[in-house]
């Protein structure tokens, strides 16, 4: 099964209607769209996408299904994980 990375039009459509966002956010998600979202690499032989056809996900669907990190009775800690280099002096 051949995976086809989404093109810029598909990525823009996945963002959905951004008119309700503040103007600065509209610009942030659309200005230089090709630089804002890294393309999905062509999967290698042992990657999930090589053998499973995925239809993709819109931003709206992501927001609807993503669990929120909110403390409650049984979960009282939120762990923050830095990504990338973190050499800030303490």
N, C-alpha and C positions, 0 to 999 in steps of 0.2 A: 504494500500500500504506500503510495507516494504522498508525502506531506507537502503541502503548498503553503509557504508562509503568507500571512495576510498582507495585502498591499495597503498603501496609505489611505485609500478610499474606505477599505474595510475597517481600518483602525479608527478613522474619523466617525464612521457609522456606529461603531461599538461604543464610542463616547456618549452617543445619544444626544438629546436636546440639551444644549448648554446655555440656552437663553435665560434660564432662571438663576444662573451663577452671576456673581458680581463681575463687572467688566474686566478687572485685573485677572480673575480666575479664567474667564473666557480666553483671554490672550495667552495665559500660561499653558492652557491645554491645547491650543491650536497654533500658536506661533512656533514655527520650525518643528512641526509635528514629527518629521522624520528624525529629528535630533532628540525629541522628548521621549520617544519609546524605542527601545532597542529591538531590532527584529528578532523573531524567534529563529534560532539557528536550525539548519537542516539536521534532523535527528540522525544519530548513528544507529547501527544495527540493533543495539540493545536498549534504545530509548523507547519509552511508552508510545510516543507519537509515530514511531516507525510502524507499529502494528495495530494501533487503535485510531480510528478516525474521530477527531474531536471537532465539534461544530463551532468552538470558540465561545466567548462569553462577553456580554455587554457590561458596561460599567454599572448599569441599573441592576442587572442580575447579580453582579459581584457584591454590590452594597446590600442587596436584599438577603443574600445567603451568608455573608461573612459574619462570623461571630465577633462580637464586640468585647474588648478587654475591659470589663467593668467589674470592680470589686463587689462582692455580695457575701452572704452569710458563709458560704463554704470556700470562697475564693477571695482572699483578702490582699493578695499581692499581685502587682503587675510587674513583670520582668521586662526591662528595656535592654535590647540587644543592639549594640552599635554594629553597623555594617561598613566594611571598608576600613581604611586606616584611622586610628583614633590615637593621636599623639598629643592631645591637648594637655598642657601642664595642669597639675592639680593644685 
